[in-house]
Amino acid sequence: MNKTARFLAVAAVAAFASVGAQADEADGSQFALKFETTRTRAEVISEAAAAAQNRNLEPLGSRVTTYQSTVDRAAVRAEAAAQAMRTGRVGPAEAS
């Protein structure tokens, strides 16, 4: 009885899987889009060529601005510690 039930379960799973595998056409034609256009191919190609000429070839990070600081490191640390104490982020014992 146990082998028969196992065999029937495997057969049912195989039948279900085979039905699911054949539920669509092989080329996926239901996803094909149909377009009706009024523009000619030459118009589209000329527009693409014009857009390619106006494209910016400069890398995004090439114009990085640099700043020269006029404050020394000790002053910045002292101001950060004072602000942390004012806002309550650190206690007086940790402010050193």
Contacts in CASP RR format, 6 or more apart in sequence:
PFRMAT RR
TARGET T0000
AUTHOR 0000-0000-0000
METHOD contacts of the structure
MODEL  1
MNKTARFLAVAAVAAFASVGAQADEADGSQFALKFETTRTRAEVISEAAA
AAQNRNLEPLGSRVTTYQSTVDRAAVRAEAAAQAMRTGRVGPAEAS
24 30 0 8 1.000
81 90 0 8 1.000
81 95 0 8 1.000
81 96 0 8 1.000
82 95 0 8 1.000
84 90 0 8 1.000
84 95 0 8 1.000
85 91 0 8 1.000
85 92 0 8 1.000
85 95 0 8 1.000
END
